[in-house]
Amino acid sequence: MLSIKYFPIFLILSTLTASQAFGQKNKMYYREPKVLLDFGFSANAYKGDLNNSYSKWNGFVHLGVKLNRKKRLNSQFEVSFGNLKGQNIFLNGNENNTQKANRFFSTDIFSLNYNLYINIIKKENFSVYLSQGVGFMKFLPKDEEGNDLIQEIETRAQNEDYNTNAFQLPSNLGVIYIFKPGFGLGYQMGLVNPLTDYLDNISQLGENSGNDNIFRVKFSFYAPISFEDNNKRR
């Protein structure tokens, strides 16, 4: 039987051995979310024919499912909904005596995206990434009285028509931090890059060339849906 005078030495050695083994286990094994629910809010600024700089901020809501399995490449499916507004009271846009561009617009936007995440830095609980997406958006610009501008043909150049559906190619830079229980926070900023010049209803009568665009700053809250296996090795 172990003598009582050697018990303190035995206890110390046992503690040191257990601590070393636990530390090695922590290095060898990990448990992190492999699928995350992404719920976010964003501030969005429009730039186009009724505003030549990113301003007039409006809010969007986002819901997505993000994969977190790979070290370098992951993906996300995301739906978004929000509103954009713009105004230029000095815009004339006269083509002739009958055509005159609208000076105000408000449009609700619904979009569905698939985003590819490229991790620049990827740790167990922290990542810095670039993302490139492809998606579809539905929009319908209205005037101050809530009338559909697509029906007001006198607000556009003659024989100019458009579709209220468009593709978009969102590009973003962001960071994600995951806390030990698996919940996390994220910050992201980038351009939505819609492939249309009609978010504000006008194109040829406008003063800016090229498609309209949206600058977005997004804050996300992440919740784990599933985790990696506890015994998965690095």
C-alpha positions as CSV (number, residue, x, y, z in Angstrom):
1,M,0.0,0.0,0.0
2,L,1.2,3.5,-0.8
3,S,2.7,5.2,2.2
4,I,0.9,8.3,3.3
5,K,4.1,10.3,3.2
6,Y,4.4,9.7,-0.5
7,F,0.8,10.7,-1.2
8,P,1.5,14.4,-1.9
9,I,4.2,13.4,-4.4
10,F,1.8,11.0,-6.1
11,L,-0.9,13.6,-6.3
12,I,1.4,16.2,-7.9
13,L,2.7,13.7,-10.4
14,S,-0.8,12.5,-11.2
15,T,-2.0,16.1,-11.7
16,L,0.9,17.0,-14.0
17,T,0.3,13.8,-16.1
18,A,-3.4,14.4,-16.4
19,S,-2.8,18.1,-17.3
20,Q,-0.3,17.1,-20.0
21,A,-2.6,14.4,-21.4
22,F,-5.6,16.9,-21.4
23,G,-3.5,19.5,-23.2
24,Q,-2.4,17.0,-25.8
25,K,-6.0,15.9,-26.3
26,N,-7.2,19.5,-26.8
27,K,-4.6,19.9,-29.5
28,M,-5.5,16.6,-31.2
29,Y,-9.3,16.8,-31.0
30,Y,-11.8,19.6,-31.5
31,R,-15.5,20.2,-31.8
32,E,-16.7,23.1,-34.0
33,P,-19.9,23.9,-35.9
34,K,-19.9,22.4,-39.4
35,V,-23.3,24.0,-40.4
36,L,-24.4,27.4,-39.1
37,L,-27.6,29.3,-39.2
38,D,-26.9,32.9,-40.3
39,F,-29.4,35.6,-39.2
40,G,-28.3,39.1,-40.1
41,F,-29.2,42.8,-40.6
42,S,-27.6,45.1,-43.1
43,A,-27.4,48.8,-44.0
44,N,-27.5,49.3,-47.7
45,A,-26.6,52.4,-49.8
46,Y,-27.7,52.8,-53.4
47,K,-25.7,54.4,-56.3
48,G,-27.3,55.0,-59.6
49,D,-29.1,57.6,-61.8
50,L,-30.8,59.3,-58.8
51,N,-27.7,59.3,-56.6
52,N,-24.1,59.4,-57.9
53,S,-22.6,58.3,-54.5
54,Y,-23.4,55.7,-51.9
55,S,-25.7,57.3,-49.5
56,K,-29.4,57.2,-48.4
57,W,-29.0,54.1,-46.2
58,N,-31.8,51.5,-45.9
59,G,-32.2,48.3,-44.0
60,F,-32.3,44.6,-45.1
61,V,-32.9,41.4,-43.3
62,H,-31.0,38.2,-44.2
63,L,-31.4,34.5,-43.4
64,G,-28.9,31.9,-44.5
65,V,-27.3,28.5,-44.0
66,K,-23.5,28.4,-44.0
67,L,-21.3,25.4,-44.3
68,N,-18.2,25.4,-42.2
69,R,-16.6,22.0,-42.9
70,K,-13.6,23.0,-45.0
71,K,-10.5,25.0,-44.1
72,R,-10.3,27.1,-47.3
73,L,-13.6,26.8,-49.3
74,N,-17.1,26.8,-47.9
75,S,-20.5,28.0,-49.2
76,Q,-23.7,29.5,-48.1
77,F,-27.3,29.8,-49.3
78,E,-29.0,33.1,-48.4
79,V,-32.3,34.9,-48.8
80,S,-32.6,38.7,-48.3
81,F,-35.4,41.2,-48.1
82,G,-35.3,45.0,-47.8
83,N,-36.0,48.4,-49.3
84,L,-34.0,51.0,-51.3
85,K,-34.8,54.6,-51.9
86,G,-33.2,57.3,-53.9
87,Q,-33.9,60.9,-55.0
88,N,-32.4,63.6,-57.2
89,I,-34.6,66.7,-57.3
90,F,-32.3,68.3,-59.9
91,L,-32.5,65.6,-62.5
92,N,-34.2,66.8,-65.7
93,G,-33.9,63.9,-68.1
94,N,-36.0,65.6,-70.8
95,E,-35.7,63.7,-74.1
96,N,-38.5,65.6,-75.8
97,N,-41.6,67.4,-74.6
98,T,-43.2,64.3,-73.3
99,Q,-40.4,62.2,-71.7
100,K,-39.3,63.2,-68.2
101,A,-37.4,60.9,-65.8
102,N,-38.7,60.3,-62.3
103,R,-36.7,62.1,-59.5
104,F,-37.6,59.7,-56.7
105,F,-38.0,55.9,-56.4
106,S,-38.6,53.4,-53.6
107,T,-38.3,49.7,-54.3
108,D,-38.7,46.5,-52.2
109,I,-36.1,43.9,-53.1
110,F,-36.1,40.1,-52.6
111,S,-33.0,38.1,-53.4
112,L,-31.7,34.6,-53.3
113,N,-28.0,33.9,-53.4
114,Y,-25.4,31.1,-53.4
115,N,-22.1,32.4,-52.0
116,L,-18.7,30.8,-52.1
117,Y,-16.5,31.6,-49.1
118,I,-12.7,31.7,-49.6
119,N,-11.0,31.7,-46.2
120,I,-7.9,33.9,-46.0
121,I,-7.4,33.0,-42.3
122,K,-9.2,30.0,-40.8
123,K,-8.9,29.0,-37.2
124,E,-11.3,26.9,-35.1
125,N,-13.2,29.9,-33.9
126,F,-12.1,32.7,-36.2
127,S,-12.0,33.3,-39.9
128,V,-11.4,36.2,-42.3
129,Y,-12.8,35.5,-45.8
130,L,-13.6,36.8,-49.2
131,S,-16.9,35.7,-50.8
132,Q,-18.3,35.7,-54.3
133,G,-21.9,34.9,-55.0
134,V,-24.4,34.5,-57.7
135,G,-28.0,35.2,-57.2
136,F,-31.4,36.3,-58.4
137,M,-33.3,39.5,-57.3
138,K,-36.9,40.7,-57.7
139,F,-37.5,44.4,-57.5
140,L,-40.3,46.8,-58.3
141,P,-39.6,50.5,-58.2
142,K,-42.5,52.9,-57.1
143,D,-43.0,56.6,-57.1
144,E,-43.8,58.9,-54.1
145,E,-47.5,57.8,-54.2
146,G,-46.7,54.1,-54.4
147,N,-47.5,53.7,-58.1
148,D,-45.5,51.2,-60.1
149,L,-42.9,53.1,-62.1
150,I,-42.6,50.3,-64.7
151,Q,-46.1,51.3,-65.8
152,E,-45.3,55.0,-66.2
153,I,-43.6,54.8,-69.6
154,E,-43.3,58.6,-69.8
155,T,-40.6,58.4,-67.1
156,R,-38.2,56.6,-69.4
157,A,-36.8,57.1,-72.9
158,Q,-39.1,56.2,-75.8
159,N,-39.2,52.4,-76.5
160,E,-37.2,51.7,-73.3
161,D,-38.6,48.8,-71.3
162,Y,-37.2,46.5,-68.6
163,N,-37.8,43.4,-66.5
164,T,-38.2,43.5,-62.7
165,N,-36.1,40.4,-62.4
166,A,-32.3,40.4,-62.5
167,F,-29.2,38.5,-61.6
168,Q,-26.7,39.7,-59.1
169,L,-23.0,38.9,-58.3
170,P,-22.4,39.9,-54.7
171,S,-18.7,40.3,-53.6
172,N,-17.8,40.7,-49.9
173,L,-15.0,40.8,-47.4
174,G,-15.9,39.6,-43.9
175,V,-14.9,38.1,-40.5
176,I,-16.6,35.5,-38.3
177,Y,-15.9,34.7,-34.6
178,I,-17.4,31.6,-33.1
179,F,-17.7,31.3,-29.3
180,K,-17.2,28.0,-27.4
181,P,-20.9,27.0,-27.3
182,G,-21.0,27.3,-31.1
183,F,-22.7,30.6,-31.4
184,G,-21.0,33.4,-33.3
185,L,-20.9,37.0,-34.6
186,G,-20.0,38.2,-38.1
187,Y,-19.3,41.4,-39.9
188,Q,-19.3,41.8,-43.7
189,M,-19.1,44.5,-46.3
190,G,-19.2,44.6,-50.1
191,L,-21.1,45.3,-53.3
192,V,-24.3,43.5,-54.4
193,N,-23.5,44.1,-58.1
194,P,-27.0,43.7,-59.7
195,L,-27.0,43.2,-63.4
196,T,-29.6,45.9,-64.1
197,D,-29.7,49.7,-64.6
198,Y,-33.4,49.9,-63.5
199,L,-33.5,49.7,-59.7
200,D,-34.4,53.4,-60.0
201,N,-36.6,52.9,-63.1
202,I,-34.4,55.0,-65.4
203,S,-31.4,54.3,-67.6
204,Q,-31.0,56.3,-70.8
205,L,-32.5,59.5,-69.2
206,G,-30.2,59.2,-66.2
207,E,-26.9,61.0,-65.7
208,N,-24.7,57.9,-64.8
209,S,-23.6,55.2,-67.1
210,G,-23.5,51.5,-66.2
211,N,-25.6,49.4,-63.9
212,D,-27.0,50.6,-60.6
213,N,-25.3,49.2,-57.5
214,I,-25.7,48.7,-53.7
215,F,-23.0,48.9,-51.0
216,R,-23.8,46.7,-48.1
217,V,-22.6,46.5,-44.5
218,K,-24.0,43.4,-42.7
219,F,-23.9,42.2,-39.1
220,S,-24.7,38.5,-38.5
221,F,-25.6,36.3,-35.6
222,Y,-24.7,32.6,-36.0
223,A,-26.2,29.6,-34.4
224,P,-24.9,26.0,-34.8
225,I,-27.1,23.5,-36.6
226,S,-24.6,20.6,-36.5
227,F,-21.1,20.0,-35.1
228,E,-18.0,18.2,-36.2
229,D,-17.3,14.8,-34.6
230,N,-15.7,15.1,-31.2
231,N,-13.1,12.5,-32.2
232,K,-12.2,14.0,-35.6
233,R,-8.5,14.6,-35.9
234,R,-6.8,17.6,-37.4
